[in-house]
Amino acid sequence: MEKLEREIMQVSKEIAVKFIESQRLSPSNFEEIFPSIYRVVMDTALKGRERLEEEEGDEQ
């Protein structure tokens, strides 16, 4: 899970940087917004992982 957590953090940071560049995120609201970004990325990654595991199980 460590690798997945690192990848989730990296993707979340990249999204946050894009939001900062587009001025949708600022240092004043970073603490409020970043956990939401992280949670969405994590949920998406975990659902994708579950779907892949289900597909692998169906193939056997």
Contact map, one row per residue, 1 for C-alpha under 8 A:
111110000000000000000000000000000000000000000000000000000000
111111000000000000000000000000000000000000000000000000000000
111111100000000000000000000000000000000000000000000000000000
111111110000000000000000000000000000000000000000000000000000
111111111000000000000000000000000000000000000000000000000000
011111111100000000000000000000000000000000000000000000000000
001111111110000000000000000000000000000000000000000000000000
000111111111000000000000000000000000010011001000000000000000
000011111111100000000000000000000000010000000000000000000000
000001111111110000000000000000000000000000000000000000000000
000000111111111000000000000000000000000010000000000000000000
000000011111111100000000000000000100110010000000000000000000
000000001111111110000000000000000000000000000000000000000000
000000000111111111000000000000000000000000000000000000000000
000000000011111111100000000000000000100000000000000000000000
000000000001111111110000100000000100100000000000000000000000
000000000000111111111000000000000000000000000000000000000000
000000000000011111111100000000000000000000000000000000000000
000000000000001111111111100000000000000000000000000000000000
000000000000000111111111110000000000000000000000000000000000
000000000000000011111111000000000000000000000000000000000000
000000000000000001111111100000000000000000000000000000000000
000000000000000000111111110000000000000000000000000000000000
000000000000000000111111110000000000000000000000000000000000
000000000000000100110111111011001000000000000000000000000000
000000000000000000010011111111000000000000000000000000000000
000000000000000000000000111111100000000000000000000000000000
000000000000000000000000011111100000000000000000000000000000
000000000000000000000000111111111000000000000000000000000000
000000000000000000000000111111111100000000000000000000000000
000000000000000000000000001111111110000000000000000000000000
000000000000000000000000000011111111000000000000000000000000
000000000000000000000000100011111111100000000000000000000000
000000000001000100000000000001111111110000000000000000000000
000000000000000000000000000000111111111000000000000000000000
000000000000000000000000000000011111111100000000000000000000
000000000001001100000000000000001111111110000000000000000000
000000011001000000000000000000000111111111000000000000000000
000000000000000000000000000000000011111111100000000000000000
000000000000000000000000000000000001111111110000000000000000
000000010011000000000000000000000000111111111000000000000000
000000010000000000000000000000000000011111111100000000000000
000000000000000000000000000000000000001111111110000000000000
000000000000000000000000000000000000000111111111000000000000
000000010000000000000000000000000000000011111111100000000000
000000000000000000000000000000000000000001111111110000000000
000000000000000000000000000000000000000000111111111000000000
000000000000000000000000000000000000000000011111111100000000
000000000000000000000000000000000000000000001111111110000000
000000000000000000000000000000000000000000000111111111000000
000000000000000000000000000000000000000000000011111111100000
000000000000000000000000000000000000000000000001111111110000
000000000000000000000000000000000000000000000000111111111000
000000000000000000000000000000000000000000000000011111111100
000000000000000000000000000000000000000000000000001111111110
000000000000000000000000000000000000000000000000000111111111
000000000000000000000000000000000000000000000000000011111111
000000000000000000000000000000000000000000000000000001111111
000000000000000000000000000000000000000000000000000000111111
000000000000000000000000000000000000000000000000000000011111
